[in-house]
Amino acid sequence: MLARLPRFRTLRARITFGLVVLLAVSCAAVGVAAVVELNGFLTQRLDEQLAQVGTRFPESLEHDGRLPDDHDGDEDADTRRMATGTFGACLRGGAVTDKGLIRSGDLSVDLDITLTARDAERLARVPGDGRPHTVELSALGHYRVLATPGRDGDVLMAGLPLKPVEAAVHRLELVAGIVFGLALVTAGVSGALWVRWSLRPLGRVTATAARVSELPLASGVVALPARAPVADPHSEVGQVAAALNGMLGHVEDALTKRHASEERLRRFAADASHELRTPVASVRGHAELGLLHPGPVPPEVTRALERIAAESARMGLMVDDLLLLARLDAGRPLERGPVDLTRLVLDAVTDARAAGPGHGWALDLPADPVTVTGDAHRLHQVLANLLANARLHTPVGTKVTITLDPGPGTDAGARTRAVTLSVHDDGPGIPEGLDSAVFERFTRADHRRHGDASATGAGLGLSIVSAVVEAHGGTVGVESAPGATTFRVCLPA
């Protein structure tokens, strides 16, 4: 039963429905009580009239409608004192011997009324206890019948019709149904308007929360919208609005502090990277100068100078990468111009073949050149980092396929043309648990899995790929499984 009730999703609809249901239950209780009370009252009045009739009318039926001691002129007076529809009968041994009915109009006594055997059986079952009982007669309807034992062993019955009582009760039911129906409709409409008006502050709170949920809170400066208006702090809606405003205040303070901390960290990374470039270059220069010394140098010193030069070069690349990431985080704009992506792919693959002759390099390029708008130097760095990642993290003999697709990208929308660049290799794949963090900074895999212990790095290559692609308004993703790893870059054409 409860499963069939309508499910209202809004609080306004639930409150309105609850009010209408409570009013309907109240109206039904009042209506039922009024109908029962009216039916009981009218039936009691009818029983009083039936007691006044007594046995005079059924006794007169034994003398053709005349009382035994009455004169002829008194016959009409006897019947006029009785209500129209008064029924009388005499029963002896369960059989109806005499019967009569006072008709309307001339108030004459009709002795030829028709009673069926079932009517006679129902009359015979009426106890002679001197109390009225309800009997249904097939030709007359419902009657209140009073049975009284006669002086000669028969049973005298008098009855009055229940039709006036039933008509009054049915009329009350009709009037109550109409009035209560109109009251329910009026209460439903006015209640919905009242609840809607009462919950307007809650709607403003919801609108404020919706605007906050649409804000990009991940990074950068966040300006929260105006606070929700607090109508009445003592009401439930006012308390919700006050709590939301307090929470928004704390969130705004936390976001402001986080942004200030990020800015300080970015400035520190940029400043540190910038300041480290000079001493690193100086150390590398002195090491290379020491290697050029014409005199005899012990082998240990030569080896140390070579390592110093190599590590200085590696540190210089790391410093340059950190400086680039710091600039991209700060939102520094890149160069914007037409870039022949096909030419960049050819150049990057040529360099990769020279650096990794043991790998197989394959190209899948369209017939026409593919052009995008962006920074040519940074896009070349993206390609170089992706190919270096495939070379350094796969064993010798791995096949690497570079695909350039000028068709629409799935992430750019149905009407926006995008260029998709894919780098696929059939190597061992990304280690389990590392695929979700490959684009984070300083993420490095275990190079021992393919036996190349020299393939070391700072773990900034793929993070630079992600930052440069996002700065161009594109996306980058990876799909990896043993024997199939694909890095896919989508750029606006």
Phi and psi in degrees as a GROMACS rama.xvg file:
@    title "Ramachandran Plot"
@    xaxis  label "Phi"
@    yaxis  label "Psi"
@TYPE xy
-68.7915  -28.089  LEU-2
-68.4656  -21.7736  ALA-3
-84.5717  -11.3695  ARG-4
-69.15  145.933  LEU-5
-65.0575  142.647  PRO-6
-102.322  112.413  ARG-7
-95.5052  131.352  PHE-8
-89.4754  -27.7046  ARG-9
-94.9127  151.091  THR-10
-65.0263  -37.3719  LEU-11
-60.7141  -44.1828  ARG-12
-65.8538  -38.7101  ALA-13
-66.3565  -42.9456  ARG-14
-65.2481  -44.3493  ILE-15
-62.6478  -44.3215  THR-16
-62.368  -41.407  PHE-17
-62.7489  -41.1641  GLY-18
-63.4312  -43.7204  LEU-19
-64.7765  -40.0338  VAL-20
-64.635  -44.1027  VAL-21
-62.3738  -41.8473  LEU-22
-65.5233  -39.1783  LEU-23
-63.536  -42.0464  ALA-24
-63.6787  -41.5851  VAL-25
-64.2509  -44.2942  SER-26
-63.7522  -40.8311  CYS-27
-63.3788  -41.3703  ALA-28
-64.1859  -44.0172  ALA-29
-63.6966  -43.739  VAL-30
-63.4637  -45.253  GLY-31
-62.9782  -42.8271  VAL-32
-63.303  -40.9017  ALA-33
-66.1696  -42.8287  ALA-34
-65.0499  -44.9918  VAL-35
-63.4934  -42.3502  VAL-36
-65.8255  -43.7644  GLU-37
-64.4092  -42.5433  LEU-38
-62.2282  -42.4822  ASN-39
-65.6841  -40.01  GLY-40
-65.9498  -47.3913  PHE-41
-66.6912  -38.0441  LEU-42
-64.6881  -38.074  THR-43
-64.9563  -40.8854  GLN-44
-63.8374  -39.3449  ARG-45
-64.9487  -37.7487  LEU-46
-65.2288  -35.1866  ASP-47
-65.3238  -41.6954  GLU-48
-63.8513  -39.01  GLN-49
-64.1527  -35.3662  LEU-50
-67.2034  -33.0351  ALA-51
-68.1128  -34.589  GLN-52
-65.1425  -43.5146  VAL-53
61.5345  -135.467  GLY-54
-108.398  8.73231  THR-55
-65.8774  -43.3965  ARG-56
-69.5691  -47.0846  PHE-57
-64.5537  -30.7863  PRO-58
-66.9365  -33.0554  GLU-59
-70.8742  -21.9261  SER-60
-68.022  -24.7612  LEU-61
-71.6796  -15.7534  GLU-62
-120.939  36.7231  HIS-63
60.1436  39.9459  ASP-64
89.8003  4.36458  GLY-65
-113.643  142.793  ARG-66
-70.9203  151.307  LEU-67
-57.8768  -38.2164  PRO-68
-104.433  8.0276  ASP-69
-82.0414  153.956  ASP-70
-91.3081  169.586  HIS-71
-63.9117  -33.6949  ASP-72
-74.059  -12.8334  GLY-73
-94.485  -2.37786  ASP-74
-64.2912  -45.2507  GLU-75
-66.173  -33.8882  ASP-76
-63.99  -36.7582  ALA-77
-65.5113  -43.6924  ASP-78
-74.7809  -30.7089  THR-79
-68.4641  -24.8709  ARG-80
-76.1854  -4.88193  ARG-81
-108.938  150.096  MET-82
-75.7689  153.969  ALA-83
-63.8935  135.056  THR-84
92.1721  4.83976  GLY-85
-64.9637  131.639  THR-86
-110.831  141.434  PHE-87
-139.139  148.427  GLY-88
-155.135  153.033  ALA-89
-121.74  130.844  CYS-90
-121.642  138.145  LEU-91
-137.16  119.598  ARG-92
65.7409  30.5105  GLY-93
81.5466  0.402076  GLY-94
-110.756  143.728  ALA-95
-81.527  118.399  VAL-96
-95.3571  -37.7237  THR-97
-138.973  148.7  ASP-98
-153.81  153.738  LYS-99
-164.019  160.858  GLY-100
-146.349  132.182  LEU-101
-83.2081  113.654  ILE-102
-81.6462  162.48  ARG-103
-79.6361  170.483  SER-104
91.3479  -96.0677  GLY-105
-88.8255  2.06963  ASP-106
57.3324  32.7923  LEU-107
-84.2596  158.751  SER-108
-91.559  122.69  VAL-109
-97.4946  113.879  ASP-110
-93.8117  -2.13104  LEU-111
-108.93  34.1416  ASP-112
-71.7788  151.965  ILE-113
-100.325  123.844  THR-114
-122.193  131.103  LEU-115
-81.7761  171.316  THR-116
-63.5667  -34.6973  ALA-117
-67.8153  -38.3519  ARG-118
-61.1708  -43.0352  ASP-119
-63.0429  -37.2927  ALA-120
-66.3161  -40.7412  GLU-121
-65.8076  -39.1286  ARG-122
-66.5247  -35.9156  LEU-123
-68.9067  -26.7068  ALA-124
-81.3565  -7.71639  ARG-125
-70.9777  121.784  VAL-126
-70.4056  144.533  PRO-127
-89.233  59.1477  GLY-128
-100.179  6.47974  ASP-129
77.0927  13.0744  GLY-130
-116.423  142.561  ARG-131
-69.4895  146.239  PRO-132
-136.821  153.657  HIS-133
-94.4676  129.386  THR-134
-132.161  138.84  VAL-135
-100.404  118.744  GLU-136
-103.731  133.399  LEU-137
-59.6898  -37.3311  SER-138
-95.7315  -14.4287  ALA-139
-117.636  -19.982  LEU-140
96.3719  -156.346  GLY-141
-82.8381  135.905  HIS-142
-133.356  148.535  TYR-143
-94.7876  118.348  ARG-144
-116.912  137.046  VAL-145
-118.518  119.276  LEU-146
-103.607  130.618  ALA-147
-132.939  130.489  THR-148
-62.6067  135.6  PRO-149
-84.9348  174.047  GLY-150
-78.6089  -21.6714  ARG-151
-107.978  26.3383  ASP-152
89.4409  -1.28086  GLY-153
-93.2189  178.634  ASP-154
-117.684  125.087  VAL-155
-101.593  129.338  LEU-156
-123.914  135.46  MET-157
-127.511  143.261  ALA-158
-145.654  151.417  GLY-159
-123.572  144.531  LEU-160
-71.2535  144.337  PRO-161
-90.1581  0.454919  LEU-162
-59.9267  -43.4944  LYS-163
-61.3165  -37.7949  PRO-164
-65.9604  -45.5407  VAL-165
-64.2701  -38.2465  GLU-166
-64.3745  -41.9904  ALA-167
-65.3105  -40.522  ALA-168
-66.3354  -43.3745  VAL-169
-64.2415  -36.9791  HIS-170
-65.9934  -39.9653  ARG-171
-63.747  -40.5456  LEU-172
-62.5225  -41.3437  GLU-173
-65.696  -46.8316  LEU-174
-63.4713  -43.33  VAL-175
-64.3698  -39.7094  ALA-176
-62.5145  -42.9989  GLY-177
-66.3533  -47.8187  ILE-178
-63.9861  -45.3174  VAL-179
-67.7513  -35.6681  PHE-180
-62.6597  -46.2597  GLY-181
-62.2636  -38.1603  LEU-182
-64.5062  -39.319  ALA-183
-66.6622  -43.0582  LEU-184
-63.1623  -45.8169  VAL-185
-62.7847  -43.1242  THR-186
-66.1475  -37.0134  ALA-187
-64.6365  -45.8015  GLY-188
-67.0985  -50.4776  VAL-189
-65.741  -35.8705  SER-190
-65.9479  -39.7671  GLY-191
-63.267  -42.048  ALA-192
-65.5717  -40.7577  LEU-193
-66.0383  -44.4816  TRP-194
-64.9173  -39.6332  VAL-195
-61.6459  -42.6322  ARG-196
-67.2743  -38.5448  TRP-197
-69.6145  -29.4612  SER-198
-96.414  11.0833  LEU-199
-59.0417  -41.1379  ARG-200
-59.6966  -35.6259  PRO-201
-66.8635  -34.4547  LEU-202
-63.8675  -38.6865  GLY-203
-67.1225  -36.01  ARG-204
-64.0512  -42.6445  VAL-205
-62.5875  -42.0219  THR-206
-62.4753  -40.3214  ALA-207
-63.9929  -44.5223  THR-208
-63.6044  -37.0911  ALA-209
-65.304  -40.7624  ALA-210
-64.6219  -37.2785  ARG-211
-66.8664  -39.1351  VAL-212
-66.3777  -21.7739  SER-213
-87.0563  -6.00547  GLU-214
-79.7304  142.406  LEU-215
-78.5734  104.297  PRO-216
-99.1066  2.99638  LEU-217
-67.7147  -42.2563  ALA-218
-158.937  171.21  SER-219
83.5212  -177.557  GLY-220
-74.4838  130.03  VAL-221
-117.614  120.739  VAL-222
-108.188  106.755  ALA-223
-73.1751  149.295  LEU-224
-70.2343  175.801  PRO-225
-60.1656  148.662  ALA-226
-69.0919  157.632  ARG-227
-70.9605  135.582  ALA-228
-68.177  137.86  PRO-229
-101.244  110.344  VAL-230
-75.4663  -59.2208  ALA-231
-137.012  111.587  ASP-232
-65.6041  -14.2798  PRO-233
-88.5939  -11.7436  HIS-234
-89.3765  163.728  SER-235
-64.2092  -42.8371  GLU-236
-64.3374  -40.5201  VAL-237
-63.0745  -37.7787  GLY-238
-67.4454  -38.8128  GLN-239
-62.9388  -43.5874  VAL-240
-63.0511  -42.0507  ALA-241
-64.4325  -41.047  ALA-242
-64.9055  -40.9952  ALA-243
-64.1533  -42.0803  LEU-244
-63.7083  -39.7501  ASN-245
-63.6739  -41.6278  GLY-246
-65.0075  -41.6401  MET-247
-63.2958  -36.3065  LEU-248
-62.5706  -44.589  GLY-249
-64.9856  -40.9159  HIS-250
-63.6094  -41.2121  VAL-251
-65.3463  -41.2061  GLU-252
-62.1873  -43.0357  ASP-253
-65.3615  -41.4648  ALA-254
-66.0805  -37.4517  LEU-255
-64.7167  -44.5626  THR-256
-65.1193  -39.9972  LYS-257
-63.6471  -42.4311  ARG-258
-64.6542  -41.2996  HIS-259
-63.0199  -39.8728  ALA-260
-66.0278  -40.5545  SER-261
-64.4831  -39.8864  GLU-262
-64.0681  -42.3506  GLU-263
-62.9504  -40.2664  ARG-264
-66.5195  -39.5995  LEU-265
-66.2705  -43.3012  ARG-266
-62.6721  -39.9747  ARG-267
-63.6196  -44.4956  PHE-268
-63.7156  -42.5527  ALA-269
-66.1652  -44.9688  ALA-270
-66.1018  -43.4069  ASP-271
-64.4437  -42.2918  ALA-272
-63.8039  -41.7124  SER-273
-65.5602  -42.4564  HIS-274
-71.8257  -28.6142  GLU-275
-77.9938  -18.1896  LEU-276
-62.4403  -41.0465  ARG-277
-67.9982  -51.7067  THR-278
-64.8247  -33.7814  PRO-279
-65.5259  -42.9556  VAL-280
-64.2214  -37.0363  ALA-281
-65.388  -45.0345  SER-282
-60.3226  -43.3849  VAL-283
-64.1303  -40.4507  ARG-284
-64.7639  -41.6698  GLY-285
-65.4931  -37.4856  HIS-286
-65.3497  -45.0489  ALA-287
-65.1587  -35.5992  GLU-288
-65.1523  -39.2724  LEU-289
-64.1789  -35.7489  GLY-290
-68.1729  -23.3813  LEU-291
-88.7025  5.41554  LEU-292
-62.7307  128.173  HIS-293
-73.7302  -22.2944  PRO-294
-78.6607  175.059  GLY-295
-68.8348  133.28  PRO-296
-125.683  130.758  VAL-297
-57.4214  145.965  PRO-298
-57.4032  -36.7132  PRO-299
-62.2363  -39.7454  GLU-300
-68.2076  -41.6596  VAL-301
-59.9478  -43.7201  THR-302
-63.6994  -40.8556  ARG-303
-65.2669  -41.785  ALA-304
-65.4394  -37.3462  LEU-305
-63.7657  -40.9836  GLU-306
-68.546  -38.4041  ARG-307
-63.0114  -42.021  ILE-308
-65.2675  -42.7598  ALA-309
-65.4433  -45.9265  ALA-310
-68.8522  -32.0192  GLU-311
-66.1571  -40.9739  SER-312
-63.2094  -42.6573  ALA-313
-64.7045  -41.7445  ARG-314
-64.6423  -36.1316  MET-315
-64.2334  -41.2743  GLY-316
-63.3892  -39.9759  LEU-317
-64.8475  -41.4198  MET-318
-63.4087  -41.203  VAL-319
-62.6856  -40.4025  ASP-320
-64.9336  -43.355  ASP-321
-63.1413  -40.1424  LEU-322
-65.124  -39.0409  LEU-323
-64.4855  -44.9067  LEU-324
-63.0572  -39.6868  LEU-325
-63.2081  -40.061  ALA-326
-68.6069  -38.9749  ARG-327
-67.3699  -38.8653  LEU-328
-63.4977  -33.8702  ASP-329
-76.3002  -2.91904  ALA-330
78.2533  21.1377  GLY-331
-67.495  126.898  ARG-332
-67.4604  146.211  PRO-333
-92.0501  168.625  LEU-334
-68.0166  144.629  GLU-335
-123.29  121.059  ARG-336
-170.661  166.362  GLY-337
-67.1208  131.89  PRO-338
-125.473  126.158  VAL-339
-80.7355  96.9773  ASP-340
-67.2661  -30.5626  LEU-341
-62.9722  -42.6773  THR-342
-64.3989  -39.4492  ARG-343
-63.1126  -40.6796  LEU-344
-63.6839  -43.7345  VAL-345
-61.7732  -44.2692  LEU-346
-64.8927  -42.9291  ASP-347
-65.7913  -39.342  ALA-348
-69.0925  -35.9977  VAL-349
-60.5065  -45.3009  THR-350
-64.5478  -38.1558  ASP-351
-66.9768  -36.8819  ALA-352
-63.4987  -38.8866  ARG-353
-68.3243  -37.8577  ALA-354
-79.2795  -29.2074  ALA-355
-131.186  72.2687  GLY-356
-67.0683  -19.1988  PRO-357
-79.1735  -8.77862  GLY-358
-95.8811  156.695  HIS-359
-96.5527  124.791  GLY-360
-113.594  125.091  TRP-361
-127.193  149.058  ALA-362
-122.383  141.536  LEU-363
-132.585  89.4618  ASP-364
-115.63  149.237  LEU-365
-71.4996  165.364  PRO-366
-68.7087  -36.4887  ALA-367
-95.6811  149.12  ASP-368
-62.1705  145.68  PRO-369
-107.587  125.33  VAL-370
-118.41  136.312  THR-371
-128.756  168.93  VAL-372
-104.554  124.489  THR-373
173.076  -159.419  GLY-374
-98.8454  112.633  ASP-375
-62.1773  -41.3318  ALA-376
-63.8023  -44.5946  HIS-377
-70.7077  -37.351  ARG-378
-66.2187  -36.2187  LEU-379
-63.8226  -35.2092  HIS-380
-66.5144  -36.2574  GLN-381
-61.1935  -48.9143  VAL-382
-62.3204  -43.264  LEU-383
-63.4521  -40.9391  ALA-384
-67.1697  -40.7099  ASN-385
-64.84  -42.7058  LEU-386
-70.1561  -37.3195  LEU-387
-65.6334  -36.2872  ALA-388
-63.6785  -43.5254  ASN-389
-65.9558  -34.6287  ALA-390
-73.8943  -43.1897  ARG-391
-77.2707  -26.027  LEU-392
-107.045  15.6759  HIS-393
-133.202  151.264  THR-394
-73.8651  165.218  PRO-395
-61.6046  139.673  VAL-396
98.426  -7.13784  GLY-397
-70.4839  139.601  THR-398
-94.557  128.457  LYS-399
-116.58  126.399  VAL-400
-116.741  126.801  THR-401
-107.165  122.489  ILE-402
-118.711  135.272  THR-403
-122.007  118.154  LEU-404
-118.456  116.642  ASP-405
-83.725  3.26189  PRO-406
-72.3441  177.466  GLY-407
-69.4553  138.654  PRO-408
-85.373  148.722  GLY-409
-71.5032  -21.0345  THR-410
-94.061  -10.2918  ASP-411
-95.1057  -1.10437  ALA-412
99.2768  158.425  GLY-413
-69.4537  -26.3528  ALA-414
-102.338  -1.99521  ARG-415
-106.532  121.894  THR-416
-77.8542  135.886  ARG-417
-136.656  152.603  ALA-418
-104.479  132.419  VAL-419
-113.951  125.485  THR-420
-114.007  123.653  LEU-421
-121.586  137.499  SER-422
-120.844  110.292  VAL-423
-115.939  138.03  HIS-424
-136.833  155.87  ASP-425
-104.207  34.5028  ASP-426
-78.5498  -168.078  GLY-427
-70.8646  -11.8189  PRO-428
90.1192  172.6  GLY-429
-78.611  135.529  ILE-430
-56.6591  148.555  PRO-431
-62.2344  133.633  GLU-432
90.5297  -7.83402  GLY-433
-105.909  -13.3504  LEU-434
-66.854  -26.1155  ASP-435
-82.688  -7.23905  SER-436
-124.456  14.899  ALA-437
-67.9688  -25.8568  VAL-438
-92.6498  2.61086  PHE-439
-84.0729  157.876  GLU-440
-74.1917  144.724  ARG-441
60.6045  33.2863  PHE-442
-96.6754  118.68  THR-443
-129.361  141.426  ARG-444
-91.4809  169.256  ALA-445
-82.9807  107.732  ASP-446
-74.861  -10.1232  HIS-447
-70.7501  -11.922  ARG-448
-68.9976  -23.3596  ARG-449
-119.623  12.2861  HIS-450
80.3787  11.24  GLY-451
-105.257  90.2639  ASP-452
-76.9599  -13.7616  ALA-453
-84.1717  -10.4914  SER-454
-81.6087  81.3726  ALA-455
-114.525  155.979  THR-456
-162.893  172.922  GLY-457
-86.6664  -6.84145  ALA-458
78.2322  28.0411  GLY-459
-111.082  -6.1065  LEU-460
-62.8233  -52.2201  GLY-461
-71.9978  -28.7667  LEU-462
-67.1424  -35.4065  SER-463
-66.9684  -39.6392  ILE-464
-57.6988  -47.9654  VAL-465
-63.2661  -43.1616  SER-466
-67.6439  -40.9326  ALA-467
-68.8488  -41.6091  VAL-468
-64.2834  -43.0362  VAL-469
-65.0244  -35.2133  GLU-470
-66.027  -24.218  ALA-471
-88.9416  3.36328  HIS-472
80.0667  20.8012  GLY-473
-110.585  -170.988  GLY-474
-134.589  156.103  THR-475
-137.736  140.609  VAL-476
-148.358  170.131  GLY-477
-139.814  142.026  VAL-478
-128.414  123.718  GLU-479
-135.508  139.059  SER-480
-154.359  158.213  ALA-481
-55.7537  119.266  PRO-482
91.5731  -1.37448  GLY-483
-158.848  107.5  ALA-484
-128.577  128.325  THR-485
-131.474  122.178  THR-486
-98.4967  126.117  PHE-487
-121.932  123.187  ARG-488
-113.981  129.178  VAL-489
-115.539  124.286  CYS-490
-124.316  141.704  LEU-491
-63.1879  133.282  PRO-492
